[in-house]
Amino acid sequence: MTVTTAFEPKWASKPSDAIRKLLDHRGWMVEDLADRLGIGDPATRRLLAGTDQITADLAALLSDRLGGSASFWLTRERQYRESLEWLTADELAQRMPMSQMIQLGWIGSSDSWRSQARIGLNFFGASDAEEGANKIRAAVGGAHYRTSTAFSSDEVTLAAWLRQAEMQVNTLRVDEWDASRLRNNLAAMRDLTRVPDPADFLPALQKLGAESGVAIVLVRAPKGCVLSGAAFKTSNGAAAIGLTARHLSDDHLWFTVFHEIGHLLLHGVDETFLDDFETAEHSDEASSLEAEADDFARQSLVPAGIESLRITGRGPTKRDVLRFASRENVSAGAVVGQLQHEGVLQFSQLNALKRRYKWDGTTLRI
């Protein structure tokens, strides 16, 4: 059996293409057509450029002056505008990391470019490319985006990650937002830093978040999305935290968790914060907000601080860090991360105390 595929040309043929052929056949100039249509020279030139649409009245004029039925001209106009819409949708889809989104299971695939463009629009909940572009701009443009000097995220890819995070959040059941309960759960969340396996600590973290009215999700970031995490409010009104496990280490993951919690508690649940923890560029106001969230994360992870590990004459040893972490009931990796960022340790020191993760598809494993 022969399977035929519908013909889907990737171009848009203007009705004026047919008009120009008929003008050439008759030996008419643009001015001649303008006179016969009675619509003036500027309007005729806009018609030939495809700027002005063919209305029912103009279709009747074209039929009378050039031939063909009015229905023919209206059909050509409709097909042209539909083709433009598909091409614009395809342009937007081409900006999306479609192949990665398919691999990550975010969307399905199709051999048809039009169907794939529609899948891209549906992913953003958009009926057309204009609405899709507006949603992308709204998602990213209204966010506090902490980006690095060395790396930056592609806007569409960043918006796609945020959209996927929101869709995962919408599958979770969470209680009403309760800032007091979230603060009360911080100690229990810190205890989870000592749990080695993400398969164990992630569900427990989600449960503690849900009790406080915060949906916490882990979403693998596609290439082009340079992001550690985000604090945001979904279109359904839920407070949420999205994690990427970008550096695949426990110190970075847990700092991100408490940094985003800091945004929610200190700066409210109505703003969107997108965070990359490399050397950042942002306004003075954003710098203040990020510094506050950084301080909150440090104090939440190690309330006692690391001053006792600033050992004069030598840096802390592995044994020093393990004893301190055990006493403070926090992971040794989180302590090492703070010591490195405070300059007590070099970034090459004691990294063996950090737990390392790996991706198994969209699942994080130790």
Disulfide bonds with the S-S distance in Angstrom:
none
